[in-house]
Amino acid sequence: MMRSALTKLLSLGLVLALLMAMLLHVRDLVEDRKSYRAEAEESVVRGTAGPQSLVGPILLQQCTESWQERDEDGKPRKLQQSLATTISPARLQLDDARVTVTPLKLGLYPVNTFTLKTRVKAHFNADTLSPQSSRPGATLRCMPPVLALAIGDPRGIRRSDVQINQQALPVQSGTTLARHPQGIHAKLDSLVQPGGKFAAMDVEVDLELLGTSSLSIVPAADDTSVKLSGNWPHPGFGGSFLPAQREINDQGFQAQWNVSSLATSAFSDFNAGAQVCAPSDDSAHSATMAAAARVDEASEVAHKACLDAFQVRFVNPVDPYKLADRAGKYGLLFVALTFVAVGMFEVLRQLRVHPVQYLLVGSALAIFFLLLLSLSEHYPFALAYLAAASACVLLLGFYASHILHGWKRGVPFGAGIALLYGLLFLLLQLEENALLVGSIALFLVLALVMFATRRVNWYTLLDNTKPAYEGSGKVV
């Protein structure tokens, strides 16, 4: 009898190993489907435009500084150096930025594209527009400045009109910046006053921009104010600053940011070459920014790898692959709890269940996760979960009625499986409290097993001539 029990335990171990391989394969399928979705998104990006970002407008000016020095022999010599200056606005405003999200579907995979329509307003003070020589007696000659607006993906530009002090200027592609070449610029030759001076500037840029998935706006001014609204009811706010005010309803969202240059080093980081980093879908963007921040060891000054930005992701409220992956992590626990339930019937009712029957029951549990993955690609996740769970509960209830010799045992077994599926669905909805609820549920299951087997004499369980249930006087 002991040899028979050992053989069965080894067989159950092999069954668990096979089921674990099945569950791991299902999780690999989830990753494959994620990669296919990423390819679909990349295909849409190639045909339209990628995640968008705005930096500016800012002013760029090239100057040449000339001066004289005496060499070791006392002879005068003329020296000069080139200076590149970037000037940030005193105020930057997007008072009525509007985003219209249009979901596109490539095969099975939805991709959210959007169109931004906004008027970007910037004010430059006159005292910042008159460069000064850094050397006494030096001569400074400057080219007319250029107004630049850096854009994440210029393929998405549908319209861009620039006015400075109500004077329309021709717009050209590119920013003339080596580290941030993508965007638009306008030359300000016609605004130069006698003596190379400039009056204060009020800049207005009417912009219509197409993008995919996310929008980032960099606060590259002394004071930045952004009011953004959209028709998407599931915005994901991230970046370095959350909105000071926000309102989200079924019709869309409204958000407002107000940031001073005292709270951000965005403009200096922009000059140092930092880029706008796209938000991460798998974690909070603040964590992404923290992980991406680094120190440039080749420089004396530390700079961020990612620019501070206001960021909005236009996310789908339910990610079936993320939920299917989270559900798959509970697969082994599902199998173990089910095997415990079947084992309790064997112990308390002295039934015999063959390892092959354990394998079939476990296979049904593993196939549930495959059904969930495939159905959730075509139907809402809750409906897909209900269909997959119902099919498995009916199948397991029917099969258990035969291997446990009666409907009176099969129906409670099926009800227990249904309860497990209900618990799993609850855990998938409770992201922050899933660990708490799951640990309490496991404790209750353990307590139930211990209570039900409290009188079992495990030493004599394998001896059919002795009672296995103490205090009863008979074998149950």
Residue pairs with C-beta under 8 A, 6 or more apart in sequence:
1 462
1 463
1 464
2 462
5 462
8 355
11 355
12 339
12 355
12 358
14 355
15 355
15 358
15 359
15 362
16 335
16 336
16 339
16 362
18 359
19 332
19 335
19 359
19 362
19 363
19 365
19 366
20 332
22 363
22 366
23 328
23 331
23 332
23 335
23 366
23 369
26 328
26 331
26 366
26 369
26 370
26 373
27 325
27 328
29 370
29 373
30 321
30 324
30 325
30 328
30 373
31 325
33 321
33 373
33 377
34 321
36 109
37 109
37 321
40 106
40 107
40 109
40 111
41 109
41 111
41 212
41 213
43 106
44 104
44 106
44 111
44 113
44 212
45 212
48 113
48 155
48 156
48 210
48 211
48 212
49 153
49 155
49 156
49 209
49 210
49 211
49 212
50 152
50 153
50 156
50 211
50 212
50 213
51 152
51 153
51 211
51 212
51 213
51 214
51 215
51 216
51 278
51 279
52 116
52 151
52 152
52 153
52 156
52 209
52 210
52 211
52 212
52 214
52 215
52 216
53 150
53 151
53 152
53 215
53 216
53 217
53 218
53 276
53 309
54 120
54 149
54 150
54 151
54 152
54 207
54 209
54 216
54 217
54 218
55 149
55 150
55 180
55 183
55 218
55 220
55 270
55 276
55 307
56 122
56 148
56 149
56 150
56 183
56 218
56 220
57 89
57 120
57 122
57 147
57 148
57 149
57 203
57 205
58 86
58 87
58 88
58 89
58 147
58 148
58 149
58 220
58 267
59 86
59 87
59 124
59 129
59 145
59 146
59 147
59 148
59 188
60 84
60 85
60 86
60 87
60 145
60 146
60 147
60 148
60 175
60 176
60 177
60 185
61 84
61 85
61 86
61 87
61 131
61 142
61 143
61 144
61 145
61 146
62 82
62 83
62 84
62 85
62 142
62 143
63 82
63 83
63 84
63 85
63 131
63 140
63 141
63 142
63 143
64 80
64 81
64 82
64 83
64 140
64 141
64 142
65 80
65 81
65 82
65 83
65 133
65 134
65 135
65 138
65 139
65 140
66 78
66 79
66 80
66 138
66 139
66 140
66 141
67 78
67 79
67 80
67 135
67 137
67 138
67 139
68 76
68 77
68 78
68 79
68 137
69 76
69 77
69 79
70 76
70 77
71 77
83 131
83 140
85 131
86 267
86 270
86 271
87 124
87 128
87 129
87 145
88 220
88 221
88 222
88 261
88 267
89 122
89 123
89 124
89 203
89 220
89 221
89 222
90 123
90 124
90 125
90 128
90 221
90 222
90 223
91 121
91 122
91 123
91 221
91 222
91 223
91 224
91 225
92 120
92 121
92 122
92 219
92 220
92 221
92 223
92 224
92 225
93 120
93 121
93 122
93 224
93 225
93 226
94 118
94 119
94 120
94 121
94 217
94 225
94 226
94 227
94 228
95 119
95 121
95 225
95 227
96 118
96 119
96 227
96 229
97 116
97 117
97 118
97 226
97 227
97 228
97 229
98 116
98 117
98 118
98 228
98 229
98 230
99 114
99 115
99 116
99 215
99 228
99 229
99 230
99 231
99 232
99 312
99 314
100 114
100 115
100 117
100 230
100 231
101 112
101 113
101 114
101 230
101 231
101 232
101 314
102 112
102 113
102 114
102 115
103 110
103 111
103 112
103 113
104 110
104 111
104 112
104 113
105 111
108 377
108 378
110 316
111 212
111 213
112 212
112 213
112 232
112 314
112 315
112 316
113 210
113 211
113 212
114 210
114 211
114 212
114 215
114 230
114 232
114 314
115 158
115 208
115 209
115 210
115 211
116 207
116 208
116 209
116 210
116 211
116 215
117 207
117 208
117 209
118 206
118 207
118 209
119 204
119 205
119 206
119 207
120 149
120 203
120 204
120 205
120 207
121 202
121 203
121 204
122 201
122 202
122 203
122 205
122 221
123 200
123 201
123 202
123 203
124 200
124 201
124 203
125 200
126 198
126 199
126 200
129 145
129 197
129 198
129 200
129 201
130 196
130 197
130 198
131 140
131 142
132 140
133 139
133 140
142 196
144 187
144 188
144 189
144 191
144 192
145 188
145 198
146 176
146 185
146 186
146 187
146 188
147 162
147 164
147 169
147 185
147 186
147 187
147 188
147 203
148 175
148 176
148 177
148 183
148 184
148 185
149 160
149 175
149 183
149 184
149 185
149 205
149 207
150 175
150 177
150 180
150 182
150 183
150 270
151 157
151 182
151 183
151 184
151 209
152 182
152 211
152 216
152 276
153 182
153 211
154 173
154 182
154 183
154 184
156 209
156 210
156 211
157 184
157 207
157 208
157 209
157 210
158 208
158 209
158 210
159 206
159 207
159 208
160 171
160 184
160 205
160 206
160 207
160 208
161 168
161 171
161 205
161 206
162 168
162 169
162 171
162 184
162 186
162 203
162 204
162 205
163 169
163 203
163 204
163 205
163 206
164 186
164 188
164 191
164 201
164 202
164 203
164 204
165 191
165 199
165 201
165 202
166 202
167 190
167 191
169 186
169 187
169 188
169 190
170 186
170 187
171 184
171 185
171 186
172 184
172 185
172 186
172 187
173 184
173 185
174 181
174 182
174 183
174 184
174 185
175 181
175 182
175 183
175 184
175 185
176 185
179 273
180 270
180 275
188 198
191 198
191 201
192 198
193 199
213 278
213 313
213 314
214 278
214 279
214 311
214 312
214 313
214 314
215 228
215 311
215 312
215 314
216 239
216 276
216 278
216 279
216 309
216 310
216 311
216 312
217 226
217 228
217 257
217 309
217 310
217 311
218 266
218 270
218 276
218 307
218 308
218 309
218 310
219 241
219 257
219 259
219 261
219 264
219 266
219 308
219 309
219 310
220 266
220 267
220 270
221 261
221 267
222 260
222 261
223 258
223 259
223 260
223 261
224 257
224 258
224 259
224 260
225 256
225 257
225 258
226 256
226 257
226 258
226 310
227 254
227 255
227 256
228 254
228 255
228 256
228 257
228 310
228 312
229 252
229 253
229 254
229 255
230 252
230 253
230 312
230 314
231 251
231 252
232 252
232 253
232 314
233 248
233 249
233 250
233 251
233 252
233 253
234 314
234 315
234 316
234 317
235 248
235 253
235 255
235 312
235 313
235 314
235 315
236 279
236 312
236 313
236 314
236 315
237 243
237 246
237 255
237 311
237 312
237 313
238 279
238 284
238 285
238 286
238 311
238 312
238 313
239 279
239 285
239 286
239 289
239 308
239 309
239 310
239 311
240 264
240 286
240 289
240 308
240 309
240 310
241 257
241 259
241 263
241 264
241 308
241 310
243 255
243 256
243 257
243 310
244 256
244 257
244 258
245 254
245 255
245 256
246 253
246 254
246 255
246 256
247 253
247 254
247 255
255 312
257 310
259 310
261 267
264 308
265 304
265 308
266 307
266 308
266 309
268 303
269 303
269 304
269 307
269 308
270 307
272 296
272 299
272 301
272 303
273 303
274 303
274 304
274 305
274 306
274 307
275 305
275 306
275 307
276 306
276 307
276 309
277 288
277 289
277 292
277 305
277 306
277 307
279 285
279 288
279 311
279 313
280 287
280 288
281 313
281 315
281 319
282 322
285 311
285 313
288 306
289 306
292 304
292 305
292 306
293 304
293 305
293 306
294 304
294 305
295 302
295 303
296 302
296 303
318 380
318 381
320 373
320 376
320 377
320 381
320 384
321 373
323 376
323 381
323 428
324 369
324 372
324 373
324 376
326 428
327 369
327 372
327 424
327 428
328 369
330 424
330 427
331 365
331 366
331 369
333 442
334 365
334 368
334 420
334 424
335 362
335 365
335 366
337 420
337 445
338 361
338 362
338 365
338 417
338 420
339 358
339 361
339 362
340 445
340 449
341 413
341 416
342 353
342 358
342 361
342 400
342 403
342 404
342 413
344 449
344 452
344 453
345 351
345 353
345 404
345 409
345 413
346 352
346 353
347 453
347 456
347 461
347 468
348 452
348 453
348 456
348 469
348 476
349 404
349 409
349 476
350 468
350 475
350 476
351 404
351 405
353 403
353 404
357 403
360 399
361 396
361 399
361 400
361 403
364 392
364 395
364 396
364 399
365 392
365 396
367 392
368 388
368 389
368 392
368 421
371 387
371 388
371 391
371 392
372 384
372 385
372 388
375 383
375 384
375 387
375 388
376 384
376 385
378 384
379 387
382 425
385 421
385 425
389 418
389 421
389 425
392 417
392 421
393 414
393 417
393 418
393 421
394 414
396 413
396 414
396 417
397 410
397 411
397 413
397 414
397 415
397 417
398 410
398 414
399 410
400 409
400 410
400 413
400 414
401 407
401 409
401 410
401 411
402 410
404 410
404 413
423 437
423 438
423 441
426 437
427 434
427 437
427 438
428 434
430 437
455 469
455 470
455 471
455 472
456 468
456 469
456 470
457 466
457 467
457 468
457 469
457 470
460 466
460 467
460 468
461 468
464 475
467 473
467 474
467 475
468 475
468 476
469 475
469 476
